[in-house]
Amino acid sequence: MLRGRQREVKTPGKNKKWAACGAWCYGKGLFWYTTQATKTVWGIRHLVQKLLKRAKRTGKRIVLVLDRGSPNHAHSLHRDLELAKDYIEPFWLPNYCWNLNLIERLWKHIKGSRIANVLFTSFRQFTRHIDRALEDFARNPDLTLSVVTRKSRKYIGRKLVGLT
């Protein structure tokens, strides 16, 4: 648009968010998730309860990789993890190392392929769309593995290539 002659562009409304937290089994590609209106500790605690039920049912110990995000610092989560220490072992990543957490690749893929450049008529339609996308990954372990374990090339220098 020309300077000083900008047209008014109608937007769908106020900016809203829908928070998701998830756990991914590195070996089998199994994926569990919870969604909620805000990013709080309740979603992570609910996810830990799901994992605890699975661990008790299968008899296998779970190593839960956690980043240093703000909901992960809540005393209630640490209390839950302490009570579940026979079944769930938390592994804390260092600060600012999101690239070590492989589930971040899944979040990036979902945002880039399922949500980007899509305009939703309502917030309800948006949340349903996200829940369907997450459910696709929960039902299809092969799809989850293909997205998360895909190696991408990063050009470090002129003739140096790093695979991540």
C-alpha positions in Angstrom: 0.0 0.0 0.0 1.1 3.5 -0.6 2.4 5.5 2.4 -0.4 7.3 4.1 -3.1 5.3 2.3 -3.2 2.2 4.2 -6.4 0.2 4.1 -8.0 -1.2 7.2 -7.8 -4.9 7.3 -10.4 -6.7 9.3 -9.1 -9.3 11.7 -11.0 -12.3 13.1 -10.9 -10.8 16.6 -8.7 -10.8 19.7 -5.6 -12.9 19.7 -6.2 -16.1 21.7 -3.9 -19.1 22.5 -4.5 -22.7 23.1 -1.7 -24.5 25.1 -0.7 -28.1 24.5 1.8 -30.2 26.4 2.8 -33.7 25.4 5.1 -36.7 26.0 6.6 -38.8 23.3 8.1 -42.3 23.6 11.5 -42.1 21.8 11.5 -45.9 21.1 8.0 -46.6 19.9 6.7 -43.2 18.7 3.8 -43.3 21.1 2.4 -39.8 21.9 0.3 -38.5 24.7 -1.0 -34.9 25.1 -3.2 -32.6 26.9 -4.6 -29.2 25.9 -5.9 -26.3 27.9 -6.7 -22.6 27.6 -3.5 -21.4 29.2 0.0 -22.7 29.8 -0.1 -23.8 33.4 1.1 -26.6 35.5 -2.3 -28.3 35.4 -1.8 -29.7 31.9 1.6 -31.1 32.8 0.3 -32.7 36.0 -2.5 -34.3 34.0 0.0 -35.6 31.6 2.1 -37.0 34.4 -0.9 -38.8 35.8 -1.6 -40.4 32.4 2.0 -41.5 32.2 1.9 -42.9 35.8 -1.2 -45.0 34.9 0.6 -46.4 31.9 3.8 -47.1 33.9 1.8 -48.9 36.6 -0.2 -50.9 33.9 2.9 -51.9 31.9 5.3 -52.3 34.8 8.0 -50.2 32.9 9.8 -47.2 34.3 9.4 -44.0 32.4 12.2 -41.4 31.9 10.4 -38.1 31.5 12.5 -35.4 29.8 11.6 -31.9 31.0 12.8 -28.6 29.9 13.1 -25.5 32.2 9.8 -23.9 31.1 7.9 -22.0 33.7 5.1 -24.5 34.4 7.8 -27.1 35.2 8.9 -25.2 38.2 5.7 -25.5 40.2 5.9 -27.2 43.6 2.8 -29.3 42.9 4.5 -30.9 39.8 7.7 -31.6 41.8 5.5 -33.1 44.5 3.7 -35.3 41.9 7.1 -36.4 40.5 8.4 -37.3 44.0 5.3 -39.4 44.7 5.7 -41.2 41.3 9.5 -41.7 41.6 9.1 -45.5 41.6 7.6 -45.3 38.1 8.7 -41.9 36.6 12.2 -40.6 36.6 12.5 -36.9 35.6 15.4 -35.9 33.4 16.0 -32.1 33.5 17.5 -30.5 30.4 19.9 -27.6 30.9 18.6 -24.0 30.5 18.1 -22.8 26.9 18.6 -26.2 25.3 15.3 -26.6 23.5 17.0 -28.4 20.6 17.9 -31.3 22.9 14.2 -32.0 23.5 13.0 -34.0 20.4 9.4 -33.2 21.0 10.1 -29.6 20.0 10.5 -31.0 16.4 6.9 -32.3 16.6 5.6 -28.9 17.9 7.4 -27.1 15.1 6.0 -29.5 12.5 2.4 -29.1 13.8 2.7 -25.3 13.8 4.3 -25.2 10.4 2.1 -27.8 8.6 -1.2 -27.8 10.3 -1.7 -24.3 11.7 0.3 -21.8 9.7 -1.5 -19.8 7.0 -4.9 -21.0 8.1 -7.7 -18.6 9.1 -10.3 -20.0 11.4 -13.8 -18.6 11.6 -14.0 -19.1 15.3 -11.8 -20.0 18.3 -13.8 -23.2 18.8 -12.9 -24.3 15.2 -9.2 -23.5 15.9 -9.2 -25.6 19.1 -10.9 -28.5 17.3 -8.4 -28.3 14.5 -5.5 -28.5 16.9 -7.0 -31.4 18.8 -7.6 -33.3 15.6 -3.9 -32.7 14.6 -2.6 -33.9 17.9 -5.0 -36.9 17.8 -3.5 -37.9 14.4 -0.1 -38.1 16.0 -1.4 -40.0 19.0 -3.1 -42.6 16.8 -0.2 -43.0 14.3 3.1 -43.7 16.0 4.8 -44.1 12.5 3.8 -40.6 11.6 5.1 -39.3 14.8 8.4 -41.1 14.4 8.8 -39.9 10.8 8.4 -36.3 11.9 10.5 -36.3 15.0 13.4 -38.5 13.8 13.7 -36.8 10.4 17.2 -35.4 10.0 17.6 -31.9 8.6 20.7 -30.5 7.0 22.2 -27.4 8.4 25.0 -25.7 6.4 27.7 -24.7 8.9 30.2 -23.4 6.5 31.0 -23.5 2.8 31.5 -27.3 2.5 30.5 -28.4 6.0 27.1 -29.9 6.6 25.7 -30.9 10.0 22.8 -33.3 10.5 20.4 -32.7 13.3 
